[in-house]
Amino acid sequence: MSGAVENWAALSFLEGLRPGPDESVELALLASYSADLGSIGATLLALAGKDTDAGRGSPSDFADAVERLRGKARIVIQRGRLAKMRRTPRIAAVLDQFVREVDFDEATHSWHPKVALVRTRNTTGETGWRLWIGSRNLTENVNRDIGLLLVSGTKGGALIAGADEMARALAERAELKGLRPASLAATIAKVAWRSPAGVRVERIRWSAGTGDQPVPVPPPDVDEVIVVSPFIDKQFLARQLVKGTKQSRRVLLTTVREIERIGPSLAAFDDLLALDAPDYPVGDPELGSRSAEWPSDVTSTEDEEEEVGRGLHAKLLFMRTGRKRTLWLGSANATLRAWTGRNAEATAELVVTEPVERGLKALLGSARLVDAPSGEHLPDAAVLEEEALERARAQVAARWSASLSIDGEGIRLSHRSDLHPDGPHPDEADILLEVGALHGDLLIWPPRQAEVYLGHVVPSDRSELVRLRVSRKDKGLSWLQRAPAEPPFGEDRDRAAFVRFLGARGFLLWVAGLLANDDTQSDGDWTIDEPRERTSEEEKSTFDSSLPTLEAMLAAWARDPVKFREIERRVSQYLPAVLKQAEQEDILTAEMLRSFKELWSKLRTGLGSTEVKGRSR
């Protein structure tokens, strides 16, 4: 957001995560209510500085992002809210290591914050921090969202109360090896943050889901109250309508569906405004046709700036008293469940200037004025069925206590729970529960059956993410959920997946890009599994141009010996597996790889890389 223009700027969320050209990400903790695998992949590409303007990346870019961020990044979401895509790329199996789920029972509360906390380090060793708080989920849907981006810096920076508490909670949920929540909280408590023009951050309100937060209420002499939220309830709105010592203006911006649901009590607002309801991931892509598949990219535009969607998803509370303007923004909807702290939420309390207020008024100006309904809208049969399936999803997610194990060439899912020994099945007996491997078929999970054999899964496709679906008749909901593997699949799975995914040419392009420190070496799209067919002559020409040269290797070593050792580690890990696969599939490819292996070995011998590595340990 910016205080310099009438309309708030439409900036890319990914741009806020992307490190500078001389920076690398050392730690990234993100929280979201919901997510999808395409957006998680795009987020990793941005954090690694490997994404394109449209949020895409090549296979080698994706592999490099995973290698760079393994053990450094976590995305924490509400269990049951990882969206199922119609077309899930096979390499998405490796994304399981970046996801952790919170097992809140959505019947009572939800994990709902939208936060990103990122630590970077530049080439001179200086540490930097970025903190984003807003309303955007990590999904491909583009709605009217809002966020606040803060960056560390002593010049013009200030300490922010509550930032340390939020950092501690993120670290506890992230479960990253070597990351101590208390240490991170102590560090963040000392960080000075720079705010956008026209904004002063008073505090960050972090609620952990225990229901112990006070609800902001207008002071008696308030001049104006504005509530913006896609979801509302009567109790929260009533607290914003209490009359004070003078006449004040009260405005509500929400969706038509919420206005119809709440009914006549909304007539108490001076202005009742509506925008379209927000878009969410398709609930049941299992029934969709292949011709209607989702686009595989995370954004819907080729431009650096994200297209502003029509659906309202921003959450704001604004109060003006005299010349003081207070604005709360973040993840909390206009409900008591959100503002009393029953949900886990992150909200920034700001004091803003008049130009920032004008940006809010521009948002209001894009909405349409509506009348309060004369009665409350009663849900029809279709809505009631949607609600029943959502309850079933929440019950399965809350009762989940499953793990995966290798069973021969296949995967077995086992559910062990003292509270729910018969399985995570929903209460309504006629709602069917199905489960499957990430790239396998869905199988009916009978009640009172503790184990399900998910079928044969090759090592490169194994993932802790499993498919789930609840359905009744022709209606259903599909999603993904994590079941930890015992033992964990680990880096061996990642290497097997990348070898299969990249192929020989992709591997060589990856190495060439690393040596040249040039992102333009790679091509393709990580979300597409099928390589383009080539003739043998095309293949030979392509491999000839893909082979890294001796000059490029020497230049990379001379430019940065430490980075060259990292490249050497990648080659030593991947080349044997790539060569083994090529020997089984294509003689020409294997010959090219053996030529590269011979050249690489000569270079290592000439540079004495083995001795250098030995001394560095």
C-alpha positions in Angstrom: 0.0 0.0 0.0 1.1 3.6 -0.6 0.0 7.0 0.7 1.2 8.8 -2.4 -1.7 8.1 -4.8 -5.5 8.2 -4.7 -5.8 4.5 -5.4 -3.6 2.0 -3.5 -1.0 0.5 -5.7 -1.7 -3.0 -7.1 1.6 -4.7 -6.3 2.7 -8.3 -6.8 2.8 -10.4 -3.6 5.7 -12.3 -5.1 7.6 -9.1 -5.7 7.5 -8.4 -1.9 9.1 -11.8 -1.3 11.8 -11.7 -3.9 15.3 -10.9 -2.6 17.4 -8.2 -4.2 20.1 -9.0 -6.8 22.8 -9.2 -4.2 20.7 -11.0 -1.6 19.8 -14.6 -0.7 17.1 -15.9 1.5 18.3 -17.5 4.7 14.8 -18.0 6.4 11.3 -17.7 5.2 8.2 -18.4 7.4 4.8 -17.9 5.7 1.4 -18.4 7.2 -1.9 -18.7 5.2 -5.3 -20.1 5.7 -5.3 -21.9 2.4 -2.8 -22.6 -0.4 -2.4 -24.5 -3.6 0.7 -26.3 -5.0 1.1 -23.9 -7.9 1.3 -20.9 -5.6 3.6 -22.7 -3.3 5.9 -23.4 -6.2 5.7 -19.8 -7.4 6.5 -18.6 -3.8 9.7 -20.7 -3.7 10.8 -19.5 -7.1 10.3 -15.9 -5.9 12.2 -16.5 -2.6 15.1 -18.0 -4.6 15.0 -15.0 -7.1 14.3 -17.4 -9.9 10.7 -16.5 -11.0 9.7 -14.7 -14.1 7.4 -11.7 -14.1 4.4 -14.0 -14.4 5.4 -16.1 -11.4 6.7 -19.0 -13.5 10.0 -20.8 -13.7 11.8 -23.5 -15.7 12.3 -27.0 -14.5 15.9 -26.2 -13.5 14.8 -23.0 -11.8 12.4 -25.0 -9.8 15.0 -27.6 -8.9 17.4 -24.8 -7.9 14.8 -23.1 -5.7 14.0 -26.3 -3.8 17.7 -27.0 -3.3 18.4 -23.5 -2.0 15.4 -23.4 0.3 15.4 -26.9 1.7 15.4 -26.5 5.5 15.0 -22.8 5.3 11.4 -22.2 4.3 8.0 -23.3 5.7 4.5 -22.5 4.7 2.0 -23.1 7.6 -1.7 -23.5 6.6 -5.0 -24.7 8.1 -5.2 -28.5 7.8 -7.8 -29.3 5.1 -7.2 -26.2 3.1 -4.5 -27.3 0.6 -6.4 -27.1 -2.7 -6.5 -30.0 -5.1 -5.5 -28.9 -8.7 -7.0 -30.5 -11.7 -3.5 -30.9 -13.2 -0.8 -31.5 -10.6 2.7 -31.7 -12.0 4.6 -34.8 -10.9 7.5 -32.8 -9.5 5.0 -31.2 -7.1 5.6 -34.3 -4.9 8.7 -32.6 -3.4 6.7 -29.6 -2.1 5.5 -31.7 0.9 8.7 -30.8 2.8 7.7 -27.0 2.8 4.2 -27.5 4.1 3.1 -27.8 7.8 -0.5 -27.9 8.8 -2.3 -26.7 11.9 -4.9 -29.1 13.3 -7.5 -26.6 14.5 -11.0 -27.9 14.4 -12.8 -25.4 12.2 -16.1 -26.0 14.0 -14.7 -23.8 16.7 -11.6 -21.9 15.4 -9.3 -21.7 12.4 -5.6 -21.0 11.6 -6.3 -17.9 9.5 -3.2 -15.5 9.4 -1.7 -14.3 6.2 2.0 -13.4 7.0 5.4 -13.7 5.5 8.6 -13.2 7.5 11.8 -13.4 5.5 15.5 -13.0 6.5 18.0 -12.2 3.7 21.8 -11.8 3.6 23.7 -9.8 1.0 27.1 -10.3 -0.4 28.7 -8.2 2.3 27.2 -10.3 5.0 24.6 -7.8 6.1 21.3 -9.3 7.3 17.9 -7.8 6.3 14.3 -8.6 7.2 11.0 -8.3 5.4 7.6 -8.6 7.0 4.3 -8.8 5.0 0.9 -8.8 6.7 -2.3 -8.9 4.7 -5.4 -10.7 3.5 -4.1 -12.8 0.6 -4.1 -16.5 0.7 -1.4 -18.5 -1.1 -3.7 -19.5 -4.0 -3.9 -18.6 -7.6 -7.1 -16.7 -7.2 -6.8 -13.0 -7.7 -9.2 -10.9 -5.6 -9.2 -7.4 -4.1 -6.7 -8.1 -1.3 -4.6 -5.7 0.8 -1.2 -6.1 2.5 1.4 -4.1 4.3 5.1 -4.7 3.5 7.7 -3.6 6.1 11.5 -3.8 5.6 14.2 -3.5 8.2 16.4 -0.5 8.4 17.6 1.8 11.2 17.2 4.9 9.1 13.5 5.9 9.5 12.7 2.6 11.2 11.0 1.8 14.5 10.4 -1.1 16.7 6.9 -2.7 16.5 5.1 -4.2 19.4 3.8 -7.6 18.8 6.1 -8.6 16.0 8.2 -10.8 18.3 5.1 -12.7 19.5 4.0 -13.3 15.9 7.6 -14.5 15.0 7.6 -16.9 17.9 4.3 -18.4 16.9 5.4 -18.9 13.3 8.6 -20.6 14.3 6.8 -22.9 16.7 4.4 -24.0 13.9 7.1 -24.2 11.2 9.1 -26.9 13.0 12.4 -26.1 11.2 15.4 -27.9 12.5 17.8 -25.5 14.3 15.2 -22.7 14.5 14.6 -21.8 18.1 11.3 -19.8 18.5 12.5 -17.9 21.6 15.7 -16.8 19.8 13.8 -15.7 16.7 11.4 -13.7 18.9 14.2 -12.0 20.7 15.8 -11.0 17.4 12.6 -9.6 15.9 11.9 -7.6 19.0 15.1 -5.6 18.2 14.4 -5.1 14.5 13.6 -1.5 13.4 11.0 -1.5 10.6 10.4 1.0 7.9 6.8 1.7 6.9 5.3 2.9 3.6 4.7 6.6 3.2 1.8 7.9 5.3 1.7 4.9 7.6 2.9 4.4 11.2 2.6 1.0 12.7 1.3 1.1 16.3 1.3 -2.6 16.9 0.8 -6.0 15.4 -2.2 -7.9 16.9 -1.4 -11.6 16.9 -4.0 -14.0 18.2 -3.1 -17.6 18.8 -6.7 -19.0 18.7 -7.4 -18.9 22.5 -10.1 -16.2 22.4 -8.5 -13.6 24.7 -8.4 -10.5 22.4 -10.3 -7.3 23.0 -12.5 -6.1 20.1 -11.8 -2.5 18.8 -14.8 -0.3 19.4 -15.3 3.3 18.2 -14.6 6.1 20.8 -17.7 8.2 21.8 -16.5 11.2 19.7 -15.7 9.1 16.5 -16.5 10.9 13.2 -16.5 7.9 10.8 -16.3 4.1 11.0 -15.7 2.0 7.9 -15.8 -1.8 7.9 -14.6 -3.8 4.9 -14.9 -7.6 4.9 -16.1 -10.4 2.7 -17.6 -12.1 5.8 -19.5 -10.5 8.6 -21.6 -11.3 11.7 -24.2 -9.3 13.6 -22.3 -9.3 16.9 -19.1 -7.7 15.6 -21.1 -5.1 13.5 -23.2 -4.2 16.5 -20.1 -3.1 18.4 -19.2 -0.8 15.6 -22.7 0.8 15.6 -22.8 1.9 19.2 -23.9 5.6 19.2 -21.5 8.0 20.9 -21.7 11.6 22.0 -22.1 13.0 18.5 -23.4 12.0 15.1 -21.0 9.9 13.1 -21.0 8.2 9.7 -20.8 4.4 9.5 -20.1 2.5 6.3 -20.0 -1.2 5.5 -18.5 -2.8 2.4 -19.1 -6.5 2.0 -20.8 -8.9 -0.5 -24.4 -9.3 -1.6 -24.5 -12.8 -0.2 -23.5 -11.6 3.3 -25.9 -8.7 3.1 -28.8 -11.1 2.3 -27.7 -13.5 5.0 -27.5 -10.9 7.8 -30.7 -9.0 6.8 -32.5 -5.9 8.1 -30.1 -5.0 10.9 -27.7 -3.7 8.3 -30.0 -0.7 7.7 -28.3 0.9 10.7 -25.3 1.7 8.4 -25.4 5.0 6.6 -23.9 3.5 3.5 -24.3 -0.2 2.7 -21.9 -1.1 -0.2 -21.3 -4.4 -2.1 -18.6 -5.9 -4.3 -18.5 -9.3 -5.9 -17.8 -12.3 -3.7 -14.2 -13.5 -3.8 -13.0 -16.3 -5.9 -11.7 -19.5 -4.2 -10.1 -22.7 -5.6 -12.5 -25.0 -7.3 -14.0 -27.3 -4.6 -14.1 -30.5 -6.6 -11.8 -30.5 -9.6 -12.2 -34.3 -9.8 -15.4 -34.0 -11.8 -14.0 -31.3 -14.2 -13.2 -32.0 -17.8 -9.6 -31.9 -19.0 -10.5 -29.1 -21.4 -11.5 -26.9 -18.4 -8.3 -27.4 -16.5 -6.9 -24.6 -14.4 -4.0 -22.7 -15.9 -0.9 -24.0 -14.3 0.6 -20.6 -13.5 -0.1 -18.8 -10.2 -0.9 -15.4 -11.7 -3.3 -14.4 -14.5 -1.2 -11.8 -16.1 2.1 -11.5 -17.8 2.8 -8.1 -16.2 4.9 -7.6 -13.1 1.9 -6.1 -11.3 -0.9 -8.5 -10.5 -4.3 -7.9 -12.1 -6.7 -6.6 -9.5 -9.6 -9.1 -9.3 -13.2 -8.0 -8.8 -14.0 -10.2 -5.8 -13.7 -8.6 -2.3 -11.2 -10.3 0.0 -9.6 -7.4 1.8 -10.3 -7.0 5.5 -10.2 -3.5 7.0 -11.5 -1.5 9.9 -11.1 2.3 9.8 -11.9 4.9 12.4 -11.5 8.7 12.1 -11.7 10.9 15.1 -10.9 14.5 14.4 -7.5 14.4 12.6 -6.6 11.0 13.9 -7.1 8.1 11.5 -6.7 4.5 12.7 -6.7 1.6 10.3 -6.6 -2.1 11.1 -5.7 -4.4 8.2 -4.8 -8.0 7.9 -6.5 -11.4 8.0 -9.4 -10.8 10.4 -12.9 -10.8 8.9 -15.6 -8.6 10.5 -16.7 -11.4 12.9 -16.3 -11.9 16.7 -14.6 -15.2 16.0 -11.8 -13.4 14.2 -11.5 -10.3 16.5 -11.8 -11.9 19.9 -9.0 -14.2 19.0 -10.8 -17.5 18.7 -9.1 -17.8 15.3 -5.4 -17.4 14.9 -5.1 -14.0 13.1 -2.5 -11.4 12.3 -3.6 -7.7 12.0 -1.6 -4.5 11.9 -2.9 -1.5 13.7 -1.9 1.7 11.9 -2.1 5.4 12.2 -2.4 6.8 8.6 -2.5 10.1 6.8 -5.3 11.6 4.7 -3.8 10.4 1.4 -4.0 6.8 2.7 -7.6 7.5 3.7 -8.3 8.6 0.1 -7.1 5.3 -1.1 -9.7 3.6 1.1 -12.4 5.9 -0.2 -11.3 5.0 -3.8 -12.0 1.3 -2.9 -15.4 2.3 -1.6 -16.1 4.3 -4.7 -15.6 1.1 -6.8 -18.5 -0.6 -5.0 -22.2 -0.3 -5.6 -24.7 1.1 -3.1 -27.4 -1.4 -2.0 -30.4 -1.4 0.2 -30.7 -3.4 3.4 -32.9 -6.4 2.8 -36.3 -6.6 4.4 -35.7 -10.1 5.8 -33.0 -12.6 6.3 -32.2 -14.8 3.3 -32.8 -18.5 4.0 -30.3 -20.9 2.4 -31.6 -23.1 -0.3 -30.9 -26.9 -0.7 -27.8 -26.3 -2.8 -26.2 -24.0 -0.1 -27.1 -26.5 2.6 -25.4 -29.3 0.7 -22.3 -27.2 0.3 -22.3 -26.5 4.0 -22.7 -30.2 4.8 -19.7 -31.1 2.7 -17.6 -28.3 4.2 -18.5 -29.6 7.7 -17.4 -33.1 6.5 -14.1 -31.7 5.2 -13.5 -29.9 8.5 -14.3 -33.1 10.5 -11.9 -35.2 8.4 -9.2 -32.6 8.8 -9.7 -32.3 12.6 -9.7 -36.0 13.2 -6.7 -36.7 11.0 -3.9 -38.8 12.5 -2.4 -40.6 9.5 1.1 -41.5 8.5 2.6 -43.2 5.4 5.0 -46.1 5.1 6.6 -48.0 2.3 5.0 -51.4 1.6 7.1 -53.1 -1.1 6.8 -50.9 -4.2 3.7 -49.2 -2.8 2.5 -46.8 -0.1 0.4 -47.7 2.9 -1.7 -45.1 4.8 -2.2 -45.9 8.5 -4.5 -44.0 10.8 -3.9 -44.2 14.6 -5.9 -42.1 17.0 -7.2 -42.8 20.5 -9.9 -40.1 20.0 -11.0 -41.4 16.6 -10.0 -45.1 16.4 -12.5 -45.8 13.6 -10.8 -43.3 11.3 -11.3 -39.6 10.4 -14.6 -40.2 8.7 -17.3 -37.4 8.9 -20.4 -37.7 11.1 -22.9 -38.1 8.4 -22.8 -41.8 7.4 -24.0 -41.3 3.8 -21.0 -39.0 3.0 -18.3 -41.0 1.3 -14.6 -40.6 2.1 -12.0 -41.3 -0.5 -8.2 -41.2 -0.3 -5.3 -41.6 -2.8 -1.6 -41.0 -3.4 -0.8 -37.6 -4.9 -0.7 -39.0 -8.4 -2.7 -42.1 -7.8 -6.4 -43.0 -8.1 -8.9 -42.2 -5.4 -9.9 -45.3 -3.3 -13.0 -45.6 -1.1 -11.9 -45.5 2.6 -14.4 -47.8 4.5 -15.3 -46.7 8.0 -13.6 -48.6 10.9 -10.6 -49.5 8.7 -7.3 -48.2 10.1 -5.2 -48.8 7.0 -5.5 -48.2 3.2 -3.0 -49.5 0.6 -2.6 -46.6 -1.9 -1.0 -48.7 -4.6 2.3 -48.8 -6.4 4.2 -45.4 -6.3 7.6 -45.0 -7.9 10.2 -43.4 -5.6 10.3 -40.1 -7.6 6.5 -39.7 -7.1 6.3 -40.4 -3.4 4.9 -37.6 -1.4 3.6 -36.9 2.1 0.7 -35.1 0.4 -2.3 -37.3 -0.1 -5.6 -36.7 -1.9 -8.9 -36.7 -0.1 -12.4 -36.3 -1.2 -15.8 -36.2 0.5 -18.9 -36.6 -1.6 -22.6 -37.3 -1.5 -24.4 -38.3 -4.7 -23.0 -36.0 -7.4 -21.6 -33.3 -5.1 -18.1 -33.5 -3.7 -15.1 -31.6 -2.2 -11.5 -32.5 -3.0 -8.3 -31.4 -1.3 -4.8 -32.4 -0.2 -3.5 -33.2 3.3 -0.2 -34.1 4.7 0.5 -37.6 6.2 4.1 -37.8 7.5 6.2 -40.6 6.1 8.0 -43.1 8.4 10.9 -43.0 7.6 10.8 -39.6 5.8 11.3 -39.6 2.1 14.2 -37.1 2.4 16.7 -35.8 -0.2 16.9 -39.2 -2.0 13.3 -38.8 -3.1 14.1 -35.2 -4.2 17.0 -36.3 -6.3 15.0 -39.1 -7.9 12.2 -36.7 -8.7 14.6 -34.1 -10.2 16.5 -36.7 -12.3 13.2 -37.9 -13.8 11.9 -34.4 -14.1 14.9 -32.6 -15.6 16.2 -35.3 -17.8 19.7 -35.1 -19.2 19.4 -31.9 -21.1 17.6 -30.1 -18.3 20.4 -31.2 -15.9 23.0 -29.8 -18.2 21.1 -26.6 -18.6 20.9 -26.3 -14.8 24.6 -26.8 -14.4 25.3 -24.3 -17.2 23.1 -21.7 -15.6 24.8 -22.2 -12.2 28.3 -21.9 -13.8 27.3 -18.8 -15.8 25.3 -17.3 -12.9 22.8 -16.6 -15.6 19.1 -17.4 -15.3 18.6 -17.2 -19.1 20.3 -20.6 -19.6 17.1 -22.5 -18.6 13.9 -23.0 -20.5 10.5 -24.6 -20.1 7.8 -24.5 -17.4 8.0 -26.5 -14.2 4.3 -27.1 -14.1 4.4 -29.0 -17.4 5.5 -32.7 -17.3 5.7 -33.6 -20.9 8.9 -32.6 -22.8 8.7 -31.6 -26.5 9.5 -34.5 -28.8 12.7 -34.0 -30.8 14.3 -35.9 -33.6 17.7 -37.5 -33.0 19.5 -34.8 -35.0 17.7 -32.1 -33.0 18.6 -33.9 -29.8 22.3 -34.1 -30.7 22.4 -30.4 -31.6 20.5 -29.5 -28.5 22.9 -31.5 -26.3 25.9 -30.0 -28.0 24.7 -26.5 -27.2 23.7 -27.5 -23.6 27.1 -29.0 -22.6 28.9 -26.6 -20.2 32.3 -25.6 -21.6 35.7 -25.8 -19.9 35.9 -22.0 -20.2 32.6 -21.6 -18.3 33.8 -24.0 -15.6 37.1 -22.2 -15.1 35.4 -18.8 -15.2 32.9 -19.9 -12.5 35.8 -21.2 -10.3 37.8 -17.9 -10.7 34.7 -15.8 -10.0 33.7 -17.5 -6.7 35.5 -20.6 -5.5 33.1 -21.1 -2.6 30.1 -21.0 -5.0 31.9 -23.4 -7.3 32.2 -25.9 -4.6 28.4 -25.8 -4.1 28.0 -26.4 -7.9 30.4 -29.3 -7.6 28.3 -30.8 -4.8 25.2 -30.6 -7.0 27.0 -32.3 -9.9 28.4 -35.1 -7.7 24.9 -35.7 -6.2 23.0 -35.7 -9.5 25.3 -36.8 -12.3 25.5 -40.5 -11.4 21.7 -40.8 -11.3 21.2 -38.8 -14.5 23.8 -40.9 -16.3 22.2 -44.2 -15.1 18.8 -43.1 -16.4 20.3 -42.1 -19.7 22.0 -45.4 -20.1 18.7 -47.1 -19.8 16.8 -44.8 -22.1 19.1 -43.3 -24.8 22.6 -44.2 -26.0 23.3 -40.8 -27.6 22.3 -39.0 -24.4 24.5 -41.3 -22.3 27.5 -40.6 -24.6 27.0 -36.9 -24.1 26.9 -37.2 -20.4 30.0 -39.4 -20.2 31.8 -36.7 -22.2 30.7 -34.1 -19.6 31.6 -36.4 -16.7 35.1 -36.9 -18.2 35.6 -33.1 -18.7 34.3 -32.4 -15.2 36.7 -35.0 -13.6 39.7 -33.5 -15.4 38.7 -30.0 -14.2 38.4 -31.2 -10.6 41.8 -32.9 -10.8 43.4 -29.8 -12.3 41.9 -27.4 -9.8 42.6 -29.7 -6.8 38.9 -29.4 -5.8 39.1 -32.5 -3.7 41.9 -31.2 -1.6 40.1 -27.8 -1.3 37.0 -29.4 -0.1 38.9 -31.5 2.4 40.5 -28.4 3.9 37.2 -26.6 4.1 35.6 -29.2 6.4 
